[in-house]
Structure formats: C-alpha cells, structure tokens
Amino acid sequence: MERTFAIIKPDAVERNLSEEILERIESQGFKIVAMKRTLLSKAQAEGFYDVHKERPFFPSMTSTMSSGPVVLLVLEKENAIADWRKLMGATNPADAEAGTIRKDFAENIERNSVHGSDATETAAFEMSYFFSQTEIH
Ligand code: CMP
C-alpha cells in the first residue's frame, strides 16, 4: 500500500465540486485516510510550494491557493502516487486527457482544481506538512 497527498483547490471548492471529486477518488479504489477542510494562509501556501519559489508564477499561484477553502487529503492505494496523478490529468488542463479531473473541471493551469504529490519523498513531506500521524487512519 502506498500513500499520497492531495488537495482539492479553492477553484473547485468554490464551484461546489468537492463531493464529485471525492466520489471519483473513492470510485477509483482510493481510501481517504485523512481529510481536512481549511483555509490556507499565504505563508502556509508559500511553505508548501517552497520548491517553486523561484518560478515567476509563485506569487500569483500562492495567492490563488490561499484565496478560499481547500480540502486536504491523504489517499491510500497500491500505486497511489502514480494512480492519483493519472486520475488528475496533466497540470495544464489544455493538455489533460479526456475523463481526467483537470480536463473536466480545471479552468486554467493555475486554477487547475486539484494537486497531487509527484514522488515518494514529496508525498512524505506534503502529508507531514498538514497532518500528524495521529490524524491518519
Ligand atoms: P500543482 O500540481 O499544485 O503544483 C504547482 C502548481 O503551480 C501547479 O499545480 C499549477 O497550478 C501551478 N503552475 C504550474 N505552472 C504554472 C504556470 N506556468 N503558470 C501558473 N501556474 C502554474
């Protein structure tokens, strides 16, 4: 079993898409082992996306991520990291395959509805950034 970290981003929460996205997650065999609905501060978003701090889109992207409530998730499944990335689709919805969450819901590369860890080490960092071990069941 593998765990990955996911976010339902402000653009999706704002458009009442949380339930539909959670349904897709569960119907694809992921167990939701931790879940928290919250509002990120700008500083929390900046810390979370620290690897992108030199990128030109960093100020705008971290403002967008702290612009409204998000749903933070830890997902468990065999091959969870790769399978969640497949279900999300490409970062830019213009490149996302049919049937993926980003193809169906994302508005643009910044308001792209969901986030997912890209590797084992980032998944470990991202889960621990928002959840303690006692919150994951
Ligand atoms: P995410 O998977 O959360 O990881 C980093 C985020 O930065 C990414 O999704 C996008 O929402 C955002 N991002 C990546 N590239 C760009 C870009 N060129 N312009 C704006 N936002 C971007």
Backbone and ligand atoms as CSV (ligand in chain L), in Angstrom:
chain,resi,resn,atom,element,x,y,z
A,1,MET,N,N,0.838,-1.210,0.000
A,1,MET,CA,C,0.000,0.000,0.000
A,1,MET,C,C,0.867,1.251,0.000
A,2,GLU,N,N,0.418,2.239,-0.740
A,2,GLU,CA,C,1.178,3.495,-0.826
A,2,GLU,C,C,0.231,4.644,-0.459
A,3,ARG,N,N,0.811,5.708,0.064
A,3,ARG,CA,C,0.009,6.899,0.378
A,3,ARG,C,C,0.473,8.083,-0.451
A,4,THR,N,N,-0.475,8.927,-0.812
A,4,THR,CA,C,-0.131,10.172,-1.476
A,4,THR,C,C,-0.928,11.309,-0.855
A,5,PHE,N,N,-0.505,12.521,-1.157
A,5,PHE,CA,C,-1.174,13.697,-0.616
A,5,PHE,C,C,-1.900,14.423,-1.751
A,6,ALA,N,N,-3.118,14.870,-1.474
A,6,ALA,CA,C,-3.924,15.543,-2.490
A,6,ALA,C,C,-4.581,16.794,-1.908
A,7,ILE,N,N,-4.850,17.747,-2.790
A,7,ILE,CA,C,-5.621,18.943,-2.396
A,7,ILE,C,C,-6.735,19.145,-3.421
A,8,ILE,N,N,-7.934,19.394,-2.919
A,8,ILE,CA,C,-8.992,19.937,-3.777
A,8,ILE,C,C,-8.860,21.449,-3.607
A,9,LYS,N,N,-8.485,22.123,-4.695
A,9,LYS,CA,C,-8.063,23.526,-4.626
A,9,LYS,C,C,-9.252,24.497,-4.526
A,10,PRO,N,N,-8.966,25.763,-4.168
A,10,PRO,CA,C,-10.044,26.741,-3.969
A,10,PRO,C,C,-11.005,26.868,-5.163
A,11,ASP,N,N,-10.465,26.777,-6.384
A,11,ASP,CA,C,-11.372,26.960,-7.540
A,11,ASP,C,C,-12.437,25.872,-7.591
A,12,ALA,N,N,-12.083,24.657,-7.171
A,12,ALA,CA,C,-13.042,23.546,-7.202
A,12,ALA,C,C,-14.000,23.600,-6.007
A,13,VAL,N,N,-13.475,23.937,-4.833
A,13,VAL,CA,C,-14.330,24.042,-3.640
A,13,VAL,C,C,-15.378,25.140,-3.858
A,14,GLU,N,N,-14.904,26.248,-4.410
A,14,GLU,CA,C,-15.749,27.418,-4.689
A,14,GLU,C,C,-16.924,27.070,-5.630
A,15,ARG,N,N,-16.677,26.159,-6.566
A,15,ARG,CA,C,-17.725,25.779,-7.523
A,15,ARG,C,C,-18.503,24.531,-7.084
A,16,ASN,N,N,-18.398,24.193,-5.769
A,16,ASN,CA,C,-19.128,23.044,-5.210
A,16,ASN,C,C,-18.800,21.717,-5.884
A,17,LEU,N,N,-17.531,21.541,-6.237
A,17,LEU,CA,C,-17.127,20.303,-6.913
A,17,LEU,C,C,-16.479,19.290,-5.972
A,18,SER,N,N,-16.363,19.641,-4.681
A,18,SER,CA,C,-15.658,18.745,-3.738
A,18,SER,C,C,-16.257,17.347,-3.735
A,19,GLU,N,N,-17.577,17.283,-3.627
A,19,GLU,CA,C,-18.217,15.978,-3.483
A,19,GLU,C,C,-17.987,15.116,-4.724
A,20,GLU,N,N,-18.115,15.739,-5.877
A,20,GLU,CA,C,-17.925,14.988,-7.123
A,20,GLU,C,C,-16.480,14.490,-7.251
A,21,ILE,N,N,-15.535,15.302,-6.822
A,21,ILE,CA,C,-14.126,14.886,-6.890
A,21,ILE,C,C,-13.857,13.764,-5.877
A,22,LEU,N,N,-14.415,13.886,-4.673
A,22,LEU,CA,C,-14.240,12.823,-3.664
A,22,LEU,C,C,-14.854,11.507,-4.148
A,23,GLU,N,N,-15.990,11.615,-4.836
A,23,GLU,CA,C,-16.643,10.417,-5.375
A,23,GLU,C,C,-15.755,9.737,-6.424
A,24,ARG,N,N,-15.129,10.529,-7.276
A,24,ARG,CA,C,-14.214,9.951,-8.281
A,24,ARG,C,C,-13.050,9.253,-7.602
A,25,ILE,N,N,-12.528,9.885,-6.541
A,25,ILE,CA,C,-11.391,9.313,-5.811
A,25,ILE,C,C,-11.781,7.949,-5.234
A,26,GLU,N,N,-12.918,7.901,-4.533
A,26,GLU,CA,C,-13.323,6.647,-3.890
A,26,GLU,C,C,-13.711,5.594,-4.917
A,27,SER,N,N,-14.338,6.007,-6.001
A,27,SER,CA,C,-14.763,5.016,-7.001
A,27,SER,C,C,-13.576,4.410,-7.736
A,28,GLN,N,N,-12.426,5.070,-7.677
A,28,GLN,CA,C,-11.220,4.510,-8.307
A,28,GLN,C,C,-10.406,3.664,-7.327
A,29,GLY,N,N,-10.978,3.394,-6.152
A,29,GLY,CA,C,-10.333,2.456,-5.226
A,29,GLY,C,C,-9.389,3.077,-4.210
A,30,PHE,N,N,-9.338,4.408,-4.144
A,30,PHE,CA,C,-8.510,5.053,-3.116
A,30,PHE,C,C,-9.284,5.046,-1.795
A,31,LYS,N,N,-8.569,4.831,-0.689
A,31,LYS,CA,C,-9.138,5.038,0.643
A,31,LYS,C,C,-8.732,6.435,1.083
A,32,ILE,N,N,-9.704,7.199,1.569
A,32,ILE,CA,C,-9.385,8.509,2.134
A,32,ILE,C,C,-9.004,8.267,3.589
A,33,VAL,N,N,-7.701,8.347,3.890
A,33,VAL,CA,C,-7.241,8.011,5.243
A,33,VAL,C,C,-7.037,9.253,6.118
A,34,ALA,N,N,-7.141,10.442,5.513
A,34,ALA,CA,C,-7.149,11.692,6.285
A,34,ALA,C,C,-7.815,12.752,5.413
A,35,MET,N,N,-8.571,13.635,6.055
A,35,MET,CA,C,-9.262,14.689,5.299
A,35,MET,C,C,-9.510,15.892,6.211
A,36,LYS,N,N,-9.240,17.074,5.676
A,36,LYS,CA,C,-9.379,18.312,6.457
A,36,LYS,C,C,-9.815,19.422,5.519
A,37,ARG,N,N,-10.886,20.139,5.863
A,37,ARG,CA,C,-11.285,21.302,5.071
A,37,ARG,C,C,-10.790,22.528,5.808
A,38,THR,N,N,-10.024,23.366,5.122
A,38,THR,CA,C,-9.407,24.502,5.810
A,38,THR,C,C,-9.115,25.626,4.827
A,39,LEU,N,N,-8.639,26.733,5.359
A,39,LEU,CA,C,-8.243,27.873,4.526
A,39,LEU,C,C,-6.749,28.088,4.754
A,40,LEU,N,N,-5.955,27.986,3.707
A,40,LEU,CA,C,-4.507,28.168,3.851
A,40,LEU,C,C,-4.175,29.650,3.963
A,41,SER,N,N,-3.225,29.958,4.838
A,41,SER,CA,C,-2.697,31.320,4.836
A,41,SER,C,C,-1.726,31.405,3.659
A,42,LYS,N,N,-1.403,32.627,3.259
A,42,LYS,CA,C,-0.422,32.827,2.188
A,42,LYS,C,C,0.911,32.180,2.590
A,43,ALA,N,N,1.299,32.348,3.865
A,43,ALA,CA,C,2.567,31.784,4.349
A,43,ALA,C,C,2.554,30.254,4.296
A,44,GLN,N,N,1.425,29.644,4.636
A,44,GLN,CA,C,1.329,28.176,4.554
A,44,GLN,C,C,1.468,27.700,3.109
A,45,ALA,N,N,0.801,28.425,2.189
A,45,ALA,CA,C,0.889,28.055,0.772
A,45,ALA,C,C,2.328,28.223,0.272
A,46,GLU,N,N,2.985,29.285,0.700
A,46,GLU,CA,C,4.378,29.527,0.284
A,46,GLU,C,C,5.303,28.422,0.806
A,47,GLY,N,N,5.093,27.999,2.033
A,47,GLY,CA,C,5.918,26.935,2.613
A,47,GLY,C,C,5.682,25.606,1.905
A,48,PHE,N,N,4.425,25.356,1.590
A,48,PHE,CA,C,4.072,24.106,0.914
A,48,PHE,C,C,4.710,24.022,-0.478
A,49,TYR,N,N,4.675,25.130,-1.195
A,49,TYR,CA,C,5.192,25.165,-2.575
A,49,TYR,C,C,6.612,25.731,-2.640
A,50,ASP,N,N,7.365,25.597,-1.550
A,50,ASP,CA,C,8.714,26.176,-1.473
A,50,ASP,C,C,9.610,25.795,-2.669
A,51,VAL,N,N,9.456,24.574,-3.194
A,51,VAL,CA,C,10.309,24.149,-4.338
A,51,VAL,C,C,10.087,25.020,-5.576
A,52,HIS,N,N,8.947,25.710,-5.619
A,52,HIS,CA,C,8.645,26.561,-6.780
A,52,HIS,C,C,8.944,28.036,-6.534
A,53,LYS,N,N,9.627,28.364,-5.415
A,53,LYS,CA,C,9.707,29.787,-5.021
A,53,LYS,C,C,10.414,30.699,-6.017
A,54,GLU,N,N,11.261,30.130,-6.871
A,54,GLU,CA,C,11.943,30.971,-7.874
A,54,GLU,C,C,11.132,31.144,-9.159
A,55,ARG,N,N,10.024,30.437,-9.264
A,55,ARG,CA,C,9.249,30.491,-10.512
A,55,ARG,C,C,8.453,31.788,-10.621
A,56,PRO,N,N,8.295,32.303,-11.834
A,56,PRO,CA,C,7.573,33.574,-11.998
A,56,PRO,C,C,6.115,33.516,-11.527
A,57,PHE,N,N,5.524,32.316,-11.591
A,57,PHE,CA,C,4.112,32.201,-11.209
A,57,PHE,C,C,3.913,32.032,-9.699
A,58,PHE,N,N,5.013,31.962,-8.912
A,58,PHE,CA,C,4.910,31.657,-7.475
A,58,PHE,C,C,4.012,32.632,-6.697
A,59,PRO,N,N,4.180,33.972,-6.853
A,59,PRO,CA,C,3.331,34.881,-6.059
A,59,PRO,C,C,1.845,34.727,-6.377
A,60,SER,N,N,1.542,34.645,-7.650
A,60,SER,CA,C,0.144,34.527,-8.053
A,60,SER,C,C,-0.443,33.170,-7.645
A,61,MET,N,N,0.320,32.105,-7.842
A,61,MET,CA,C,-0.170,30.752,-7.523
A,61,MET,C,C,-0.419,30.602,-6.019
A,62,THR,N,N,0.470,31.151,-5.182
A,62,THR,CA,C,0.265,31.016,-3.738
A,62,THR,C,C,-0.882,31.916,-3.250
A,63,SER,N,N,-1.124,33.025,-3.949
A,63,SER,CA,C,-2.307,33.842,-3.621
A,63,SER,C,C,-3.579,33.089,-3.970
A,64,THR,N,N,-3.586,32.464,-5.128
A,64,THR,CA,C,-4.753,31.682,-5.550
A,64,THR,C,C,-5.016,30.539,-4.570
A,65,MET,N,N,-3.951,29.877,-4.130
A,65,MET,CA,C,-4.118,28.732,-3.214
A,65,MET,C,C,-4.635,29.155,-1.839
A,66,SER,N,N,-4.444,30.428,-1.503
A,66,SER,CA,C,-4.932,30.904,-0.195
A,66,SER,C,C,-6.162,31.800,-0.353
A,67,SER,N,N,-6.798,31.750,-1.512
A,67,SER,CA,C,-7.936,32.647,-1.795
A,67,SER,C,C,-9.269,32.112,-1.294
A,68,GLY,N,N,-9.322,30.857,-0.901
A,68,GLY,CA,C,-10.575,30.273,-0.420
A,68,GLY,C,C,-10.298,28.900,0.148
A,69,PRO,N,N,-11.334,28.264,0.748
A,69,PRO,CA,C,-11.122,26.972,1.393
A,69,PRO,C,C,-10.620,25.887,0.433
A,70,VAL,N,N,-9.886,24.956,1.008
A,70,VAL,CA,C,-9.377,23.786,0.277
A,70,VAL,C,C,-9.769,22.528,1.064
A,71,VAL,N,N,-9.687,21.390,0.408
A,71,VAL,CA,C,-9.821,20.110,1.109
A,71,VAL,C,C,-8.488,19.380,0.973
A,72,LEU,N,N,-7.876,19.092,2.125
A,72,LEU,CA,C,-6.577,18.405,2.167
A,72,LEU,C,C,-6.834,16.921,2.419
A,73,LEU,N,N,-6.138,16.072,1.687
A,73,LEU,CA,C,-6.415,14.638,1.746
A,73,LEU,C,C,-5.144,13.804,1.773
A,74,VAL,N,N,-5.194,12.696,2.488
A,74,VAL,CA,C,-4.196,11.647,2.301
A,74,VAL,C,C,-4.944,10.453,1.718
A,75,LEU,N,N,-4.441,9.952,0.594
A,75,LEU,CA,C,-5.091,8.857,-0.131
A,75,LEU,C,C,-4.220,7.614,-0.071
A,76,GLU,N,N,-4.853,6.469,0.098
A,76,GLU,CA,C,-4.111,5.216,0.188
A,76,GLU,C,C,-4.621,4.213,-0.839
A,77,LYS,N,N,-3.668,3.547,-1.475
A,77,LYS,CA,C,-3.992,2.575,-2.526
A,77,LYS,C,C,-2.666,1.984,-2.981
A,78,GLU,N,N,-2.693,0.826,-3.604
A,78,GLU,CA,C,-1.476,0.365,-4.274
A,78,GLU,C,C,-1.172,1.363,-5.377
A,79,ASN,N,N,0.069,1.761,-5.515
A,79,ASN,CA,C,0.455,2.676,-6.597
A,79,ASN,C,C,-0.268,4.036,-6.521
A,80,ALA,N,N,-0.537,4.497,-5.300
A,80,ALA,CA,C,-1.370,5.693,-5.094
A,80,ALA,C,C,-0.805,6.943,-5.781
A,81,ILE,N,N,0.515,7.136,-5.728
A,81,ILE,CA,C,1.099,8.378,-6.266
A,81,ILE,C,C,0.853,8.472,-7.770
A,82,ALA,N,N,1.212,7.430,-8.496
A,82,ALA,CA,C,1.038,7.444,-9.960
A,82,ALA,C,C,-0.440,7.406,-10.339
A,83,ASP,N,N,-1.228,6.616,-9.611
A,83,ASP,CA,C,-2.646,6.500,-9.983
A,83,ASP,C,C,-3.406,7.799,-9.738
A,84,TRP,N,N,-3.055,8.512,-8.672
A,84,TRP,CA,C,-3.727,9.799,-8.415
A,84,TRP,C,C,-3.325,10.824,-9.483
A,85,ARG,N,N,-2.062,10.803,-9.901
A,85,ARG,CA,C,-1.636,11.739,-10.949
A,85,ARG,C,C,-2.355,11.436,-12.260
A,86,LYS,N,N,-2.576,10.156,-12.511
A,86,LYS,CA,C,-3.292,9.770,-13.736
A,86,LYS,C,C,-4.758,10.246,-13.678
A,87,LEU,N,N,-5.383,10.057,-12.531
A,87,LEU,CA,C,-6.780,10.477,-12.373
A,87,LEU,C,C,-6.919,12.009,-12.457
A,88,MET,N,N,-5.896,12.736,-11.963
A,88,MET,CA,C,-5.933,14.209,-12.044
A,88,MET,C,C,-5.802,14.690,-13.477
A,89,GLY,N,N,-4.901,14.095,-14.246
A,89,GLY,CA,C,-4.592,14.590,-15.592
A,89,GLY,C,C,-3.458,15.599,-15.560
A,90,ALA,N,N,-3.034,16.044,-16.742
A,90,ALA,CA,C,-1.881,16.950,-16.858
A,90,ALA,C,C,-2.116,18.260,-16.109
A,91,THR,N,N,-1.017,18.855,-15.613
A,91,THR,CA,C,-1.081,20.114,-14.850
A,91,THR,C,C,-1.848,21.184,-15.608
A,92,ASN,N,N,-1.548,21.303,-16.904
A,92,ASN,CA,C,-2.279,22.261,-17.730
A,92,ASN,C,C,-3.498,21.556,-18.324
A,93,PRO,N,N,-4.702,22.002,-17.973
A,93,PRO,CA,C,-5.892,21.282,-18.446
A,93,PRO,C,C,-5.982,21.195,-19.974
A,94,ALA,N,N,-5.305,22.121,-20.652
A,94,ALA,CA,C,-5.302,22.073,-22.121
A,94,ALA,C,C,-4.620,20.796,-22.627
A,95,ASP,N,N,-3.737,20.225,-21.792
A,95,ASP,CA,C,-3.021,19.000,-22.185
A,95,ASP,C,C,-3.608,17.742,-21.547
A,96,ALA,N,N,-4.638,17.901,-20.725
A,96,ALA,CA,C,-5.149,16.759,-19.956
A,96,ALA,C,C,-6.008,15.835,-20.818
A,97,GLU,N,N,-5.900,14.540,-20.509
A,97,GLU,CA,C,-6.676,13.546,-21.262
A,97,GLU,C,C,-8.155,13.583,-20.874
A,98,ALA,N,N,-8.990,13.141,-21.806
A,98,ALA,CA,C,-10.434,13.043,-21.566
A,98,ALA,C,C,-10.691,12.155,-20.352
A,99,GLY,N,N,-11.667,12.548,-19.552
A,99,GLY,CA,C,-12.045,11.739,-18.393
A,99,GLY,C,C,-11.253,12.046,-17.138
A,100,THR,N,N,-10.210,12.881,-17.246
A,100,THR,CA,C,-9.445,13.238,-16.044
A,100,THR,C,C,-10.133,14.410,-15.331
A,101,ILE,N,N,-9.812,14.568,-14.058
A,101,ILE,CA,C,-10.428,15.630,-13.251
A,101,ILE,C,C,-10.086,17.003,-13.822
A,102,ARG,N,N,-8.817,17.198,-14.184
A,102,ARG,CA,C,-8.431,18.522,-14.688
A,102,ARG,C,C,-9.058,18.810,-16.048
A,103,LYS,N,N,-9.179,17.788,-16.891
A,103,LYS,CA,C,-9.839,18.010,-18.189
A,103,LYS,C,C,-11.292,18.446,-17.963
A,104,ASP,N,N,-11.941,17.781,-17.014
A,104,ASP,CA,C,-13.374,18.029,-16.810
A,104,ASP,C,C,-13.654,19.301,-16.006
A,105,PHE,N,N,-12.763,19.653,-15.071
A,105,PHE,CA,C,-13.105,20.742,-14.147
A,105,PHE,C,C,-12.157,21.944,-14.131
A,106,ALA,N,N,-10.887,21.751,-14.477
A,106,ALA,CA,C,-9.925,22.850,-14.298
A,106,ALA,C,C,-10.230,24.009,-15.246
A,107,GLU,N,N,-9.968,25.225,-14.761
A,107,GLU,CA,C,-10.233,26.417,-15.580
A,107,GLU,C,C,-9.000,26.841,-16.359
A,108,ASN,N,N,-7.832,26.696,-15.740
A,108,ASN,CA,C,-6.563,27.010,-16.402
A,108,ASN,C,C,-5.431,26.403,-15.563
A,109,ILE,N,N,-4.179,26.627,-15.955
A,109,ILE,CA,C,-3.061,25.951,-15.269
A,109,ILE,C,C,-2.959,26.336,-13.787
A,110,GLU,N,N,-3.376,27.543,-13.441
A,110,GLU,CA,C,-3.301,27.970,-12.042
A,110,GLU,C,C,-4.541,27.523,-11.259
A,111,ARG,N,N,-5.692,27.669,-11.859
A,111,ARG,CA,C,-6.947,27.196,-11.238
A,111,ARG,C,C,-7.223,25.805,-11.809
A,112,ASN,N,N,-6.355,24.853,-11.406
A,112,ASN,CA,C,-6.422,23.521,-12.007
A,112,ASN,C,C,-7.020,22.466,-11.074
A,113,SER,N,N,-7.830,22.913,-10.128
A,113,SER,CA,C,-8.766,22.100,-9.333
A,113,SER,C,C,-8.175,21.128,-8.310
A,114,VAL,N,N,-7.062,20.496,-8.638
A,114,VAL,CA,C,-6.506,19.508,-7.715
A,114,VAL,C,C,-4.980,19.533,-7.730
A,115,HIS,N,N,-4.412,19.032,-6.647
A,115,HIS,CA,C,-2.953,18.867,-6.538
A,115,HIS,C,C,-2.668,17.429,-6.149
A,116,GLY,N,N,-1.524,16.925,-6.563
A,116,GLY,CA,C,-1.074,15.603,-6.113
A,116,GLY,C,C,0.436,15.550,-6.033
A,117,SER,N,N,0.949,14.800,-5.067
A,117,SER,CA,C,2.399,14.641,-4.918
A,117,SER,C,C,2.972,13.954,-6.154
A,118,ASP,N,N,4.232,14.312,-6.489
A,118,ASP,CA,C,4.820,13.725,-7.700
A,118,ASP,C,C,5.815,12.601,-7.436
A,119,ALA,N,N,6.160,12.335,-6.175
A,119,ALA,CA,C,7.133,11.279,-5.877
A,119,ALA,C,C,7.024,10.897,-4.394
A,120,THR,N,N,7.679,9.803,-4.028
A,120,THR,CA,C,7.610,9.303,-2.645
A,120,THR,C,C,8.054,10.348,-1.624
A,121,GLU,N,N,9.180,11.020,-1.922
A,121,GLU,CA,C,9.731,11.979,-0.944
A,121,GLU,C,C,8.809,13.194,-0.820
A,122,THR,N,N,8.285,13.691,-1.935
A,122,THR,CA,C,7.387,14.850,-1.851
A,122,THR,C,C,6.095,14.455,-1.145
A,123,ALA,N,N,5.622,13.243,-1.376
A,123,ALA,CA,C,4.395,12.784,-0.695
A,123,ALA,C,C,4.619,12.795,0.818
A,124,ALA,N,N,5.772,12.309,1.263
A,124,ALA,CA,C,6.068,12.261,2.705
A,124,ALA,C,C,6.120,13.678,3.279
A,125,PHE,N,N,6.801,14.589,2.568
A,125,PHE,CA,C,6.883,15.982,3.028
A,125,PHE,C,C,5.488,16.612,3.077
A,126,GLU,N,N,4.741,16.440,2.004
A,126,GLU,CA,C,3.439,17.123,1.889
A,126,GLU,C,C,2.431,16.612,2.922
A,127,MET,N,N,2.404,15.296,3.146
A,127,MET,CA,C,1.492,14.741,4.169
A,127,MET,C,C,1.837,15.298,5.542
A,128,SER,N,N,3.143,15.310,5.856
A,128,SER,CA,C,3.551,15.741,7.190
A,128,SER,C,C,3.430,17.257,7.360
A,129,TYR,N,N,3.360,17.984,6.230
A,129,TYR,CA,C,3.198,19.446,6.307
A,129,TYR,C,C,1.825,19.784,6.905
A,130,PHE,N,N,0.833,18.969,6.614
A,130,PHE,CA,C,-0.533,19.274,7.053
A,130,PHE,C,C,-1.133,18.300,8.066
A,131,PHE,N,N,-0.608,17.072,8.150
A,131,PHE,CA,C,-1.220,16.083,9.033
A,131,PHE,C,C,-0.192,15.470,9.970
A,132,SER,N,N,-0.608,15.256,11.220
A,132,SER,CA,C,0.240,14.474,12.123
A,132,SER,C,C,-0.148,13.005,11.947
A,133,GLN,N,N,0.711,12.105,12.393
A,133,GLN,CA,C,0.450,10.658,12.256
A,133,GLN,C,C,-0.870,10.266,12.903
A,134,THR,N,N,-1.214,10.943,14.019
A,134,THR,CA,C,-2.443,10.572,14.738
A,134,THR,C,C,-3.707,11.006,14.005
A,135,GLU,N,N,-3.566,11.772,12.932
A,135,GLU,CA,C,-4.738,12.193,12.156
A,135,GLU,C,C,-4.966,11.314,10.921
A,136,ILE,N,N,-4.082,10.340,10.708
A,136,ILE,CA,C,-4.173,9.485,9.518
A,136,ILE,C,C,-4.630,8.091,9.950
A,137,HIS,N,N,-5.802,7.663,9.477
A,137,HIS,CA,C,-6.363,6.352,9.867
A,137,HIS,C,C,-6.919,5.617,8.673
L,1,CMP,P1,P,0.307,21.784,-8.626
L,1,CMP,O1,O,0.244,20.355,-9.060
L,1,CMP,O2,O,-0.442,22.151,-7.402
L,1,CMP,O3,O,1.839,22.203,-8.433
L,1,CMP,C1,C,2.311,23.510,-8.635
L,1,CMP,C2,C,1.262,24.402,-9.220
L,1,CMP,O4,O,1.754,25.569,-9.839
L,1,CMP,C3,C,0.569,23.657,-10.348
L,1,CMP,O5,O,-0.251,22.652,-9.828
L,1,CMP,C4,C,-0.132,24.776,-11.067
L,1,CMP,O6,O,-1.390,25.091,-10.515
L,1,CMP,C5,C,0.816,25.932,-10.831
L,1,CMP,N1,N,1.542,26.232,-12.067
L,1,CMP,C6,C,2.437,25.469,-12.705
L,1,CMP,N2,N,2.892,26.073,-13.808
L,1,CMP,C7,C,2.265,27.267,-13.865
L,1,CMP,C8,C,2.304,28.354,-14.774
L,1,CMP,N3,N,3.089,28.335,-15.845
L,1,CMP,N4,N,1.514,29.403,-14.509
L,1,CMP,C9,C,0.731,29.429,-13.412
L,1,CMP,N5,N,0.645,28.423,-12.511
L,1,CMP,C10,C,1.404,27.366,-12.747
